Amino acid sequence: MVTPEILLKSLVDETRLRCVMLLLAETELCVCEFGHALSEVQPKISRHLGTLREHHVVLDRRAGQWVYYRLHPELPEWAIALIRALAIGLHGSRLHAEDRERLRAMPDRPNRCAGNLFSI
């Protein structure tokens, strides 16, 4: 179960915050998409996603060679409200806009089954 302290600890790191903001906008992403959007190497992205998973902020699922991440469906309402408030506060951020643009421009993004998506 996520607590306010755990959520804040999770989001204080810039890479983890950027990952969560992308998940809020995109619903579900694989490690390669995070790497492309954030211009970071896979081991760094995987380490941060692992922390978010351990803190129950994200949930993962495996589909063949891909591991997809999404915001944890059991996040409490206050946690979702905080994440959404952060997104509003970061709306004009050049860094977060560039993350979303790099993701949109990514060639050969993996396909998903629509039935596996979930949103908050």
C-alpha positions as a Markdown table, in Angstrom:
| # | Residue | x | y | z |
|---|---|---|---|---|
| 1 | Met | 0.0 | 0.0 | 0.0 |
| 2 | Val | 1.3 | 3.4 | -0.9 |
| 3 | Thr | 1.6 | 6.0 | 1.8 |
| 4 | Pro | 2.1 | 9.8 | 1.4 |
| 5 | Glu | 5.7 | 9.4 | 2.4 |
| 6 | Ile | 6.3 | 6.6 | 0.0 |
| 7 | Leu | 4.6 | 8.4 | -2.9 |
| 8 | Leu | 6.6 | 11.6 | -2.2 |
| 9 | Lys | 9.8 | 9.6 | -1.9 |
| 10 | Ser | 9.0 | 8.0 | -5.3 |
| 11 | Leu | 8.3 | 11.2 | -7.1 |
| 12 | Val | 11.2 | 13.3 | -5.7 |
| 13 | Asp | 13.5 | 11.7 | -8.3 |
| 14 | Glu | 13.3 | 13.5 | -11.6 |
| 15 | Thr | 13.5 | 10.3 | -13.7 |
| 16 | Arg | 10.7 | 8.6 | -11.7 |
| 17 | Leu | 8.6 | 11.8 | -11.9 |
| 18 | Arg | 9.0 | 11.9 | -15.6 |
| 19 | Cys | 8.0 | 8.2 | -15.9 |
| 20 | Val | 4.9 | 8.8 | -13.9 |
| 21 | Met | 4.0 | 11.9 | -15.9 |
| 22 | Leu | 4.3 | 9.9 | -19.1 |
| 23 | Leu | 2.2 | 7.1 | -17.7 |
| 24 | Leu | -0.5 | 9.6 | -16.7 |
| 25 | Ala | -0.6 | 10.8 | -20.3 |
| 26 | Glu | -0.1 | 7.5 | -22.1 |
| 27 | Thr | -1.7 | 4.9 | -19.8 |
| 28 | Glu | 0.8 | 2.1 | -20.5 |
| 29 | Leu | 4.4 | 2.1 | -21.8 |
| 30 | Cys | 7.3 | -0.4 | -22.2 |
| 31 | Val | 10.8 | 0.2 | -21.0 |
| 32 | Cys | 12.0 | 1.0 | -24.6 |
| 33 | Glu | 9.4 | 3.7 | -24.9 |
| 34 | Phe | 10.5 | 5.3 | -21.6 |
| 35 | Gly | 14.1 | 5.1 | -22.7 |
| 36 | His | 13.4 | 6.8 | -26.0 |
| 37 | Ala | 11.2 | 9.5 | -24.4 |
| 38 | Leu | 13.6 | 10.3 | -21.6 |
| 39 | Ser | 16.8 | 9.8 | -23.7 |
| 40 | Glu | 18.1 | 7.4 | -21.0 |
| 41 | Val | 19.6 | 4.0 | -21.1 |
| 42 | Gln | 17.5 | 0.9 | -20.4 |
| 43 | Pro | 19.3 | -0.1 | -17.1 |
| 44 | Lys | 18.6 | 3.3 | -15.6 |
| 45 | Ile | 15.0 | 3.3 | -16.6 |
| 46 | Ser | 14.5 | -0.3 | -15.4 |
| 47 | Arg | 16.0 | 0.6 | -12.0 |
| 48 | His | 13.7 | 3.5 | -11.5 |
| 49 | Leu | 10.6 | 1.6 | -12.7 |
| 50 | Gly | 11.6 | -1.2 | -10.3 |
| 51 | Thr | 11.5 | 1.4 | -7.4 |
| 52 | Leu | 8.1 | 2.6 | -8.5 |
| 53 | Arg | 6.9 | -1.0 | -8.7 |
| 54 | Glu | 8.3 | -1.7 | -5.2 |
| 55 | His | 6.5 | 1.4 | -3.9 |
| 56 | His | 3.2 | 0.2 | -5.5 |
| 57 | Val | 3.0 | 3.3 | -7.7 |
| 58 | Val | 3.2 | 1.3 | -10.9 |
| 59 | Leu | 2.2 | -2.2 | -12.0 |
| 60 | Asp | 3.9 | -4.2 | -14.7 |
| 61 | Arg | 2.9 | -6.9 | -17.0 |
| 62 | Arg | 4.9 | -9.1 | -19.4 |
| 63 | Ala | 3.8 | -9.6 | -23.0 |
| 64 | Gly | 6.3 | -11.7 | -24.9 |
| 65 | Gln | 9.6 | -9.8 | -24.8 |
| 66 | Trp | 8.0 | -6.6 | -23.6 |
| 67 | Val | 7.4 | -5.5 | -20.1 |
| 68 | Tyr | 4.7 | -2.8 | -19.9 |
| 69 | Tyr | 4.1 | -0.4 | -17.0 |
| 70 | Arg | 1.1 | 1.5 | -15.9 |
| 71 | Leu | 0.0 | 3.4 | -12.8 |
| 72 | His | -1.1 | 1.0 | -10.2 |
| 73 | Pro | -4.9 | 0.5 | -10.4 |
| 74 | Glu | -5.1 | 0.4 | -6.5 |
| 75 | Leu | -3.6 | 3.8 | -6.0 |
| 76 | Pro | -5.8 | 5.7 | -3.5 |
| 77 | Glu | -7.7 | 8.7 | -4.7 |
| 78 | Trp | -5.5 | 11.1 | -2.8 |
| 79 | Ala | -2.4 | 9.7 | -4.7 |
| 80 | Ile | -4.1 | 10.0 | -8.1 |
| 81 | Ala | -5.1 | 13.6 | -7.2 |
| 82 | Leu | -1.5 | 14.4 | -6.2 |
| 83 | Ile | -0.2 | 13.0 | -9.4 |
| 84 | Arg | -2.7 | 14.9 | -11.5 |
| 85 | Ala | -1.9 | 18.1 | -9.6 |
| 86 | Leu | 1.8 | 17.6 | -10.3 |
| 87 | Ala | 0.9 | 17.1 | -14.0 |
| 88 | Ile | -1.0 | 20.5 | -14.0 |
| 89 | Gly | 2.0 | 22.1 | -12.3 |
| 90 | Leu | 4.4 | 20.7 | -14.9 |
| 91 | His | 2.1 | 21.5 | -17.9 |
| 92 | Gly | 4.3 | 24.3 | -19.1 |
| 93 | Ser | 7.6 | 22.4 | -18.4 |
| 94 | Arg | 9.8 | 22.3 | -21.5 |
| 95 | Leu | 11.4 | 19.0 | -20.3 |
| 96 | His | 8.0 | 17.2 | -19.9 |
| 97 | Ala | 6.8 | 18.5 | -23.3 |
| 98 | Glu | 10.0 | 17.3 | -24.9 |
| 99 | Asp | 9.5 | 13.8 | -23.3 |
| 100 | Arg | 6.0 | 13.6 | -24.8 |
| 101 | Glu | 7.2 | 14.8 | -28.2 |
| 102 | Arg | 10.1 | 12.3 | -28.3 |
| 103 | Leu | 7.6 | 9.5 | -27.4 |
| 104 | Arg | 5.2 | 10.6 | -30.2 |
| 105 | Ala | 8.1 | 10.6 | -32.7 |
| 106 | Met | 9.4 | 7.2 | -31.7 |
| 107 | Pro | 9.6 | 4.9 | -34.7 |
| 108 | Asp | 8.4 | 1.3 | -34.3 |
| 109 | Arg | 6.6 | 1.6 | -31.0 |
| 110 | Pro | 5.4 | -1.8 | -29.7 |
| 111 | Asn | 1.8 | -2.7 | -30.3 |
| 112 | Arg | -0.6 | -3.3 | -27.5 |
| 113 | Cys | -3.8 | -5.2 | -27.1 |
| 114 | Ala | -6.6 | -2.7 | -26.3 |
| 115 | Gly | -8.0 | -5.0 | -23.7 |
| 116 | Asn | -4.9 | -4.8 | -21.6 |
| 117 | Leu | -5.0 | -1.0 | -21.2 |
| 118 | Phe | -6.3 | 0.7 | -18.1 |
| 119 | Ser | -6.6 | 4.3 | -17.1 |
| 120 | Ile | -7.0 | 6.3 | -14.0 |
